[in-house]
Amino acid sequence: MRLQKLLSEEFPQNFIIKRPLYGALLIAGFTLVFALLYKPLGSHASRFLGYEATMAVYAFISGASLFGWINLLVRIKFFSNKAKWTFAKELLAISILLFALGVVIYFAAFILEEPANRWNFPTFLDSVKNAFLIGIIPFLFFTALNYLYWISPEEKYGASSDSGSPLTVEELIQISSQLKKESLSFYPSQFIYAESDSNYVNFYLLSGDKVQKKVIRNSITDVEQQLAHIPFFVRTHRAFIVNLKKIKSKKGNSLGYRLRLQGTDGEIPVSRNNTRTFSQLFRQFS
């Protein structure tokens, strides 16, 4: 159960996948330097070029093909939403990309290597294995960095609970009423949105797989001030505050947007006065 929650938890997207061009350049550079320094896995010169030039060609092919594969991958619906990236998607995406890279290297070797009987399954597996053994290093480097950020002390992450708090427990937010007679506590990843309702504010919070409504006597402006330290909680309308990481879709233009949020059926408005700020932050946190 704990492993299942870990795999389904929202997770920062790997830099190489998030920035395909920079990721491709990094993979190409790493492959070249690694090959020149360590001459790994029986690598050797091609029939046309010296060893250094051969490794440079392989590095270029690796980077260029990876750039293309990443751009194809993120067009698939399952991998297209950065805001809904999970640890499971991270591992699956890396595996797919490294397998695809191994396939490209396998066919590239028909041109670069000495004539040989390469059209066989063991040789194919060897190319895929080499792609994994070398390519996994930079991928895992960025995954490890994201994991450290994910559980960093600044975010105050810890263990999960059965009360609906996430697997990685974040800094607890406490909202107090203007009269200080009542309060409401939740974690950032539980918050979907808040809505003004006369002298009250309705909070819609995730509790396990369900959405719960919590009400506190307060103004939406005062609540906004209490949530100001969370950069992805945004006032989209005079009556709404939204968690940008819970947005499933948006439609509209600079005159206003309509948002659909995780676990809810209705649409949340983004007023014309708030579209510019919303768009800037949405690009940053989506």
C-alpha positions in Angstrom: 0.0 0.0 0.0 2.8 2.4 0.9 4.6 1.6 -2.4 1.4 2.1 -4.3 0.9 5.6 -2.7 4.5 6.4 -3.5 4.1 5.6 -7.1 0.9 7.6 -7.5 2.1 10.6 -5.6 2.6 13.8 -7.6 6.3 14.2 -8.3 8.5 16.9 -10.0 9.1 16.0 -13.7 12.7 15.0 -14.6 14.6 17.9 -16.1 15.6 16.0 -19.2 12.0 15.3 -20.0 10.8 18.7 -19.0 13.4 20.5 -21.1 14.0 18.2 -24.1 16.5 20.4 -25.9 18.7 20.9 -22.8 18.2 17.3 -21.9 19.3 16.1 -25.3 22.4 18.2 -25.2 23.2 17.0 -21.7 22.8 13.3 -22.7 25.0 13.8 -25.8 27.7 15.6 -23.8 27.5 13.0 -21.0 27.7 10.1 -23.4 30.7 11.5 -25.2 32.6 12.4 -22.0 31.8 9.0 -20.4 32.9 7.1 -23.6 36.1 9.0 -24.0 37.1 8.7 -20.3 36.2 5.1 -19.6 35.8 3.4 -23.0 32.9 1.4 -21.6 31.3 -1.9 -22.6 33.8 -2.8 -25.3 33.3 0.3 -27.4 35.6 0.8 -30.3 36.3 2.8 -33.4 34.0 2.4 -36.5 35.1 1.3 -39.9 35.2 4.9 -41.1 36.4 7.0 -38.1 38.7 6.9 -35.2 37.5 6.2 -31.7 36.9 9.8 -30.6 35.1 10.7 -33.8 33.0 7.5 -33.6 32.0 8.3 -30.0 31.1 11.8 -31.0 28.8 10.5 -33.8 27.1 8.1 -31.3 26.7 10.9 -28.8 25.1 13.2 -31.5 22.8 10.4 -32.5 21.9 9.7 -28.9 21.1 13.4 -28.2 19.2 14.0 -31.4 17.1 10.9 -31.2 16.3 11.5 -27.5 15.1 15.0 -28.3 12.7 13.5 -30.9 11.5 10.6 -28.6 10.8 13.0 -25.7 8.7 15.3 -27.9 6.8 12.2 -29.1 6.3 10.9 -25.6 4.8 14.0 -24.2 2.2 14.1 -26.9 0.8 10.9 -25.5 -2.2 11.8 -23.3 -0.9 9.8 -20.4 2.4 11.7 -20.3 1.2 15.1 -21.5 0.1 16.7 -18.2 3.2 18.0 -16.3 1.0 19.1 -13.4 -0.1 15.4 -12.9 3.3 13.9 -13.1 3.9 11.0 -10.7 6.8 8.9 -9.6 5.3 6.0 -11.6 5.1 8.1 -14.8 8.7 9.2 -14.2 10.0 5.6 -14.0 7.9 4.5 -17.0 8.9 7.4 -19.2 12.6 6.9 -18.4 12.3 3.2 -19.3 10.6 3.9 -22.6 13.1 6.6 -23.6 16.1 4.5 -22.8 14.6 1.5 -24.7 13.9 3.7 -27.7 17.5 5.1 -27.5 18.8 1.5 -27.5 16.8 0.8 -30.6 18.3 3.8 -32.4 21.8 2.9 -31.4 21.2 -0.7 -32.6 20.3 0.5 -36.1 23.0 3.2 -36.2 25.6 0.5 -35.6 24.7 -1.1 -38.9 26.2 1.9 -40.6 29.1 2.7 -38.2 30.4 -0.7 -37.2 32.4 -3.3 -39.1 30.3 -5.6 -41.3 29.1 -8.4 -39.1 26.0 -10.5 -38.5 24.2 -7.9 -36.3 20.7 -8.9 -37.3 20.0 -11.0 -34.2 18.2 -10.7 -30.9 21.3 -10.9 -28.6 22.9 -8.0 -30.4 19.7 -6.0 -30.1 19.5 -6.7 -26.4 23.1 -5.7 -26.0 22.4 -2.3 -27.6 19.4 -1.8 -25.3 21.4 -2.9 -22.3 24.2 -0.4 -23.1 21.7 2.4 -23.6 20.3 1.7 -20.1 23.6 1.3 -18.4 25.0 4.6 -19.6 21.8 6.7 -20.1 20.3 5.9 -16.8 23.0 7.8 -14.9 22.0 11.4 -15.9 18.3 10.5 -15.7 18.6 9.1 -12.2 20.7 12.1 -11.2 17.8 14.5 -11.8 15.3 12.1 -10.4 17.4 11.9 -7.2 17.6 15.7 -7.1 13.8 16.0 -7.4 13.4 13.3 -4.7 15.6 15.3 -2.3 13.6 18.4 -3.0 10.4 16.4 -2.6 11.3 15.3 0.9 13.3 18.4 1.8 13.1 19.8 5.3 11.9 23.1 3.9 8.8 21.3 2.7 8.6 19.5 6.1 7.8 16.1 4.4 7.4 13.0 6.5 5.2 10.0 6.8 1.7 9.4 5.6 -1.5 9.0 7.6 -4.9 7.5 7.0 -6.6 10.9 7.6 -6.1 12.0 4.0 -2.8 13.7 4.4 -0.4 12.8 1.6 2.3 10.2 1.6 4.8 13.0 2.0 3.4 15.1 4.8 3.9 18.8 4.1 3.9 21.9 6.1 0.5 22.1 7.9 -1.5 25.2 6.9 -3.7 26.7 9.6 -6.5 29.1 8.7 -8.1 31.0 11.5 -11.3 33.0 11.5 -11.4 36.7 11.9 -12.8 36.3 15.4 -10.1 33.7 16.2 -12.8 31.3 17.6 -12.3 28.6 15.0 -9.6 27.3 12.8 -9.0 24.9 9.9 -5.9 22.8 9.2 -4.9 21.1 6.0 -1.8 20.3 3.8 -1.1 22.1 0.6 -1.7 19.0 -1.6 -5.1 18.5 0.0 -6.3 22.0 -1.0 -8.3 22.2 -4.3 -10.0 25.6 -4.0 -11.8 28.0 -1.7 -15.0 29.8 -2.4 -16.5 32.9 -0.8 -20.0 32.4 0.5 -21.3 35.6 2.1 -19.6 35.8 5.5 -18.1 32.4 5.2 -15.4 30.7 3.0 -16.0 27.1 1.8 -12.8 25.0 1.5 -12.8 22.0 -0.8 -10.1 19.5 0.4 -9.0 16.1 -0.7 -9.4 13.4 2.0 -8.2 10.2 0.6 -10.0 9.8 -2.7 -12.9 12.0 -1.7 -13.5 15.8 -1.7 -14.7 17.2 1.6 -16.2 20.6 2.1 -15.1 22.6 5.2 -16.6 25.9 6.2 -15.1 28.7 8.3 -16.4 32.2 9.1 -14.1 34.6 7.3 -13.6 36.7 4.2 -11.9 35.4 1.1 -9.5 38.4 1.2 -8.3 37.4 4.7 -7.9 33.8 3.7 -5.9 34.9 0.7 -3.5 36.8 3.0 -3.1 33.7 5.2 -2.3 31.6 2.1 0.0 34.2 0.5 3.2 32.1 1.4 2.0 29.3 -0.9 2.9 30.5 -4.5 0.7 28.0 -6.3 -2.5 29.1 -4.4 -3.9 31.9 -6.6 -6.9 34.3 -6.4 -8.6 33.8 -9.7 -11.8 35.7 -9.0 -13.2 37.9 -6.3 -14.8 34.7 -4.9 -12.3 32.0 -5.6 -8.7 30.9 -4.6 -7.4 27.9 -6.6 -4.6 25.4 -6.2 -2.8 25.6 -9.6 -1.5 22.0 -9.2 -5.1 20.7 -9.1 -6.1 22.1 -12.5 -7.1 19.4 -15.0 -8.0 21.7 -17.8 -8.6 25.4 -18.7 -10.4 27.0 -21.6 -10.8 30.6 -22.6 -8.5 33.5 -23.4 -7.2 36.8 -22.0 -10.8 37.9 -21.4 -11.2 35.1 -18.9 -10.8 31.4 -18.3 -12.9 28.5 -17.0 -11.1 25.9 -15.0 -11.8 22.3 -14.2 -10.2 21.0 -11.0 -9.3 17.6 -9.7 -12.2 15.8 -7.9 -14.8 18.5 -8.8 -17.5 18.7 -11.6 -18.1 22.4 -11.9 -16.0 25.1 -13.5 -14.1 27.8 -11.6 -13.8 31.3 -13.3 -10.7 33.3 -13.8 -11.8 36.9 -14.1 -10.4 39.3 -16.8 -8.5 41.3 -14.1 -6.7 38.1 -13.0 -5.8 36.4 -16.3 -2.3 37.9 -16.6 -1.1 36.9 -13.2 -2.9 33.6 -13.5 -1.3 32.8 -16.8 2.2 33.6 -15.6 1.9 31.4 -12.5 0.1 28.6 -14.4 3.0 28.3 -16.8 5.4 28.2 -13.8 3.6 25.5 -11.8 1.8 23.4 -14.4 
